[in-house]
Amino acid sequence: AKGLPFLIRDFLDKHGRITQEMAEMLLAQDIADAIIDAKKLFPTFEKLCLPRQAILMSMSFQLGYGKLAKFKKFIAAVGKGDWQLARYEMLKSNWAKQTPKRAESHANIMQRGQW
């Protein structure tokens, strides 16, 4: 969570564990960061249908900006609206080998533009 200007220790409970409030705040910030990063990487983000936006946010959340930025051909395919190529690029990645079920599901939604 790059946008949080505080010390985590200020949000620990008496047992030194993170509080529910802190967990929710960190998650909200991580989601916001993933959306910002997706918008930076995909200039057409705002014009995409909600299912495709959700897939890009999910990938950004899971991979982070740096790793997702390496998907050059995928980013170009999304920019052109070439959903078949976008699906192909997703499925040939190391990410797909590491999380095959998620990648397959995400790639299918990306291609169809529907849940």
KOLNUKOL-377373 format. One line per 8 residues: number of its first residue (from 1); for each residue x, y, z of N, C-alpha, C. Coordinates in pm, 1 decimal. Layout:
N
NUM) X/Y/Z/X/Y/Z/X/Y/Z ~ ... $
END
This chain:
115
1) 84.9/-118.4/0.0/0.0/0.0/0.0/88.5/123.4/0.0 ~ 110.9/177.2/-116.5/206.5/285.6/-128.2/152.5/420.6/-82.8 ~ 21.4/435.2/-71.2/-34.8/566.3/-40.4/-72.1/589.4/104.4 ~ -22.5/510.1/197.4/-65.7/522.3/336.2/42.9/584.7/424.2 ~ 24.1/709.1/464.9/125.4/777.6/546.0/102.0/759.0/696.7 ~ 128.9/641.3/748.4/112.4/614.9/891.2/198.9/496.5/929.3 ~ 206.8/470.5/1055.3/280.9/355.2/1104.9/182.9/243.1/1137.3 ~ 210.1/126.2/1086.1/120.6/13.0/1110.7/111.1/-16.4/1260.6 $
9) 218.5/4.8/1332.6/214.5/-26.1/1476.2/105.6/52.8/1548.6 ~ 65.7/166.3/1492.8/-40.9/245.5/1553.6/-176.5/177.2/1543.6 ~ -185.4/73.5/1460.9/-312.5/5.4/1440.3/-312.2/-139.0/1489.6 ~ -212.1/-176.2/1565.0/-205.3/-311.8/1618.8/-288.3/-320.8/1746.8 ~ -348.5/-437.4/1768.0/-423.0/-456.6/1892.1/-326.2/-490.2/2005.5 ~ -379.5/-518.2/2122.3/-294.0/-540.9/2240.1/-208.2/-666.1/2227.9 ~ -239.7/-753.8/2130.7/-162.2/-876.0/2108.2/-62.3/-859.1/1993.3 ~ -52.5/-737.1/1940.8/41.0/-710.5/1831.9/-10.1/-752.2/1695.2 $
17) -140.1/-777.8/1686.0/-199.2/-816.5/1557.1/-263.7/-694.8/1491.3 ~ -274.4/-701.8/1362.9/-339.2/-595.2/1287.8/-489.3/-594.6/1321.6 ~ -545.9/-477.8/1333.1/-688.3/-467.2/1365.9/-772.5/-484.1/1239.4 ~ -899.4/-513.2/1258.1/-993.3/-523.5/1145.9/-997.7/-390.9/1069.8 ~ -998.6/-281.4/1143.2/-1000.7/-148.2/1082.2/-879.7/-128.2/991.0 ~ -764.4/-168.1/1038.9/-642.4/-154.1/960.2/-645.4/-244.4/837.4 ~ -689.4/-366.5/855.4/-697.1/-459.7/742.6/-787.4/-403.9/632.5 ~ -900.7/-349.6/672.6/-994.1/-292.7/575.0/-935.6/-170.3/506.2 $
25) -862.8/-88.2/581.8/-800.3/29.9/524.0/-690.3/-9.9/425.5 ~ -609.7/-108.5/461.9/-504.2/-154.8/371.5/-562.4/-214.4/243.8 ~ -667.7/-294.0/258.2/-731.7/-352.3/140.8/-788.8/-243.6/50.2 ~ -857.5/-146.1/108.7/-914.9/-37.5/28.8/-805.6/38.2/-46.8 ~ -692.6/61.4/19.2/-582.3/132.3/-46.3/-520.2/46.5/-156.5 ~ -505.2/-83.1/-132.1/-450.3/-172.5/-233.9/-541.2/-178.0/-356.5 ~ -672.0/-179.4/-334.5/-767.0/-180.1/-446.0/-757.6/-48.8/-523.2 ~ -752.2/62.4/-450.0/-739.3/192.7/-515.7/-610.7/199.3/-597.5 $
33) -500.7/148.5/-542.7/-373.7/146.3/-615.3/-383.6/61.4/-741.6 ~ -451.8/-53.1/-733.2/-467.2/-141.5/-849.1/-546.8/-71.9/-959.5 ~ -648.9/3.0/-922.4/-728.8/75.8/-1021.2/-644.8/184.9/-1087.1 ~ -571.9/259.6/-1006.4/-485.4/365.7/-1060.9/-382.3/306.4/-1157.0 ~ -320.6/196.5/-1116.9/-220.1/132.2/-1201.4/-281.4/80.2/-1331.2 ~ -399.6/20.4/-1322.6/-466.7/-29.8/-1442.9/-497.3/85.4/-1539.0 ~ -539.2/196.7/-1485.0/-569.2/312.7/-1569.8/-443.2/367.4/-1636.0 ~ -328.8/360.9/-1565.4/-202.3/406.0/-1624.3/-158.2/313.8/-1737.7 $
41) -172.8/183.7/-1717.2/-125.8/86.7/-1816.2/-218.7/73.6/-1936.1 ~ -346.5/100.5/-1915.0/-446.8/80.3/-2019.5/-521.8/211.7/-2043.7 ~ -472.4/292.7/-2138.4/-534.4/423.2/-2163.2/-682.9/416.5/-2200.0 ~ -727.5/303.4/-2252.5/-869.3/288.9/-2290.5/-953.6/233.6/-2175.2 ~ -896.1/221.3/-2057.3/-963.1/158.4/-1943.2/-1105.1/210.0/-1922.5 ~ -1122.4/340.6/-1919.7/-1253.6/400.9/-1890.1/-1359.0/365.7/-1995.8 ~ -1315.6/333.7/-2116.3/-1409.0/302.7/-2225.0/-1447.8/155.6/-2229.3 ~ -1378.8/72.7/-2152.3/-1404.9/-71.3/-2154.0/-1530.3/-105.1/-2074.0 $
49) -1591.0/-217.5/-2106.9/-1706.0/-265.0/-2030.0/-1659.8/-306.6/-1889.9 ~ -1752.1/-309.3/-1797.4/-1719.8/-339.7/-1658.1/-1648.6/-473.9/-1639.5 ~ -1691.5/-582.7/-1706.7/-1618.2/-708.6/-1687.8/-1470.5/-698.2/-1726.8 ~ -1440.5/-628.7/-1835.2/-1300.7/-614.1/-1876.6/-1223.8/-524.4/-1779.2 ~ -1287.5/-418.3/-1731.4/-1223.0/-334.9/-1630.3/-1191.0/-417.3/-1505.9 ~ -1284.9/-501.1/-1465.1/-1264.7/-583.3/-1345.1/-1147.4/-679.0/-1362.7 ~ -1133.0/-735.9/-1481.2/-1021.8/-827.9/-1506.5/-889.2/-752.2/-1499.3 ~ -883.6/-634.2/-1559.1/-760.1/-555.5/-1555.0/-726.8/-513.3/-1412.0 $
57) -827.8/-477.4/-1333.6/-803.9/-442.5/-1192.9/-754.5/-563.8/-1115.6 ~ -813.8/-679.0/-1140.7/-773.5/-801.7/-1072.6/-629.0/-837.1/-1104.7 ~ -594.4/-829.3/-1231.6/-456.6/-859.1/-1271.2/-359.2/-758.9/-1210.0 ~ -397.6/-632.4/-1207.9/-313.8/-529.2/-1147.9/-295.6/-554.5/-998.5 ~ -402.4/-593.4/-931.7/-396.7/-622.6/-788.4/-305.4/-741.7/-762.2 ~ -321.9/-847.7/-841.1/-244.1/-969.8/-819.6/-97.3/-952.8/-858.0 ~ -71.6/-892.9/-973.5/63.1/-887.2/-1027.9/141.3/-762.8/-986.2 ~ 71.6/-654.3/-963.6/138.1/-527.4/-939.1/173.1/-458.9/-1070.4 $
65) 197.1/-330.5/-1062.6/223.8/-250.6/-1182.0/342.7/-303.3/-1262.2 ~ 452.9/-327.9/-1193.6/575.6/-367.8/-1261.8/562.1/-494.6/-1343.2 ~ 501.9/-596.5/-1285.9/487.0/-723.4/-1358.3/382.6/-712.6/-1468.5 ~ 271.4/-644.7/-1441.1/169.3/-630.8/-1544.6/221.1/-546.6/-1660.8 ~ 306.0/-450.0/-1632.7/363.3/-365.3/-1738.9/447.1/-446.1/-1837.3 ~ 493.6/-563.1/-1796.6/573.3/-648.2/-1885.7/487.9/-722.6/-1988.3 ~ 356.9/-719.3/-1974.1/264.9/-784.7/-2067.6/242.5/-692.6/-2187.9 ~ 350.4/-657.5/-2257.4/345.7/-556.6/-2364.1/244.9/-589.9/-2474.8 $
73) 247.6/-713.8/-2522.8/157.5/-751.7/-2631.8/12.3/-756.8/-2583.7 ~ -8.0/-796.7/-2460.9/-141.9/-796.9/-2402.3/-194.4/-653.3/-2391.0 ~ -111.0/-564.2/-2340.5/-151.0/-423.6/-2326.3/-185.9/-364.8/-2462.8 ~ -105.5/-395.7/-2563.7/-132.8/-346.7/-2699.2/-263.2/-404.4/-2753.0 ~ -288.3/-532.3/-2729.0/-412.0/-596.3/-2776.5/-534.5/-532.0/-2711.6 ~ -526.7/-505.2/-2582.0/-638.0/-438.7/-2513.8/-659.7/-300.0/-2573.4 ~ -551.6/-228.8/-2598.3/-561.4/-95.6/-2656.7/-628.8/-94.2/-2792.8 ~ -608.1/-201.2/-2870.1/-669.3/-212.5/-3003.3/-807.2/-276.4/-2998.4 $
81) -844.4/-330.0/-2881.8/-972.2/-401.2/-2872.6/-967.8/-536.7/-2940.0 ~ -849.1/-594.9/-2951.8/-833.0/-727.8/-3011.8/-842.4/-830.3/-2899.1 ~ -963.6/-871.7/-2870.2/-989.8/-954.1/-2751.7/-941.1/-1096.8/-2767.8 ~ -938.9/-1147.6/-2889.4/-884.8/-1282.1/-2912.2/-734.8/-1283.5/-2884.6 ~ -663.9/-1181.3/-2933.2/-520.7/-1171.9/-2908.2/-493.6/-1145.8/-2758.9 ~ -574.0/-1064.6/-2697.0/-558.1/-1038.2/-2553.5/-569.2/-1169.2/-2475.1 ~ -669.4/-1250.1/-2509.9/-687.4/-1379.4/-2444.2/-564.0/-1467.4/-2465.1 ~ -516.5/-1473.6/-2587.4/-398.5/-1554.4/-2619.8/-277.0/-1510.0/-2537.4 $
89) -253.8/-1380.2/-2532.6/-138.6/-1327.7/-2459.4/-149.0/-1356.6/-2309.9 ~ -268.9/-1352.4/-2256.6/-288.5/-1385.8/-2115.7/-251.1/-1531.3/-2090.1 ~ -297.4/-1619.9/-2177.5/-281.5/-1763.4/-2154.3/-141.0/-1815.9/-2183.0 ~ -60.9/-1740.8/-2257.7/75.6/-1788.1/-2284.2/176.5/-1733.6/-2182.4 ~ 130.2/-1662.7/-2082.9/218.5/-1599.7/-1985.0/257.6/-1694.0/-1871.1 ~ 363.5/-1658.8/-1801.3/401.1/-1731.1/-1680.1/291.8/-1721.4/-1574.6 ~ 224.7/-1607.1/-1570.5/111.9/-1587.5/-1478.6/8.5/-1697.6/-1498.1 ~ -20.5/-1732.3/-1624.1/-118.8/-1836.9/-1653.5/-69.0/-1973.8/-1607.9 $
97) 60.1/-1996.0/-1617.7/116.8/-2123.4/-1570.6/109.8/-2133.1/-1418.5 ~ 124.8/-2019.4/-1351.8/124.5/-2017.5/-1205.8/-16.4/-2020.4/-1147.0 ~ -111.6/-1957.3/-1214.4/-250.9/-1954.7/-1167.0/-343.7/-1990.2/-1283.3 ~ -338.2/-2115.8/-1328.3/-408.2/-2153.4/-1451.4/-560.3/-2135.1/-1447.2 ~ -623.9/-2168.6/-1338.4/-770.8/-2155.1/-1333.5/-812.4/-2008.5/-1339.2 ~ -744.0/-1925.5/-1262.5/-774.6/-1782.2/-1263.8/-747.7/-1724.6/-1402.7 ~ -633.5/-1758.8/-1461.2/-597.5/-1705.7/-1592.6/-699.1/-1746.7/-1698.3 ~ -740.6/-1871.5/-1696.2/-840.4/-1920.0/-1793.3/-972.0/-1844.9/-1778.0 $
105) -1017.0/-1831.2/-1655.7/-1141.6/-1758.4/-1629.5/-1130.0/-1612.6/-1673.3 ~ -1021.8/-1547.7/-1632.9/-1000.6/-1407.4/-1668.6/-990.7/-1390.2/-1820.6 ~ -919.0/-1480.6/-1886.7/-900.4/-1471.3/-2032.3/-1033.7/-1487.1/-2105.2 ~ -1117.2/-1577.1/-2057.0/-1248.3/-1596.4/-2119.6/-1335.8/-1472.7/-2103.9 ~ -1334.6/-1414.6/-1985.5/-1412.6/-1291.9/-1963.0/-1357.0/-1178.5/-2047.8 ~ -1226.0/-1168.5/-2055.6/-1164.3/-1062.3/-2137.2/-1205.8/-1075.3/-2282.4 ~ -1206.3/-1199.2/-2334.5/-1242.8/-1219.0/-2474.0/-1390.7/-1187.9/-2499.2 ~ -1477.2/-1237.7/-2413.5/-1621.8/-1219.3/-2433.2/-1671.9/-1082.6/-2392.4 $
113) -1608.4/-1022.9/-2291.0/-1658.1/-897.6/-2237.4/-1781.6/-916.5/-2151.9 ~ -1799.5/-1039.2/-2103.6/-1915.8/-1073.1/-2021.2/-1869.3/-1162.4/-1907.3 ~ -1945.2/-1158.9/-1796.8/-1912.8/-1241.3/-1681.5/-1930.0/-1384.2/-1715.1 $
END
